[in-house]
């Protein structure tokens, strides 16, 4: 019974650590460089670089070792991180169309997918991706692998949601707005306060 309670406590601690590794908030883009730890036989091993989306550097390094272990015989205990820097968007003042190729695991299997998003930055588009995949497909953040990202021209868009905003003469209707500060009051009224609720419907 004593050992059972000990393992139960340890399981709860591990579960709390796993919950902290989930995606919370805005995603960030990191460049992680790592290699196999140098030995006498191989004093200068080959370095590997990855562009990874993660909410913080700790999860970025963890993802780096996860993916690298799938391609090379290397893991955290036998390797070392040379560099981990955050990459920032050069121009974050213009809305751009982003195409994201991804692979995700569901209850029925592994699927490939292509999505399009409009955002000021690539990290904002990736944050939209994680939120949408969680809402539409119940996909956990750890089950999503981003294969490639690209900036898509308006003429090359494939999804109707992004195409409707990429038109040259796009118009946004304003069904609710307050044309005057004292709507629903008399024209010559100079009262600061009123008992009537303002109406924002123009129809």
Secondary structure, DSSP 8 states (H G I E B T S, - for coil): -HHHHHHHHHHHHHHHHHHHTS--S--EEEEEEEEE---SS-TT--EEEEEEEESSHHHHHHHHHHHHHHHSS--TTTEEEEEEEEE--S--SS-EEEEEEEEEE-SS-EEEEEEEEEESSHHHHHHHHHHHHHHHH---GGGEEEEEEEEE-GGG--SHHHHTTS-TT-----SB--SSTTTTS-TT---S--SS----B--
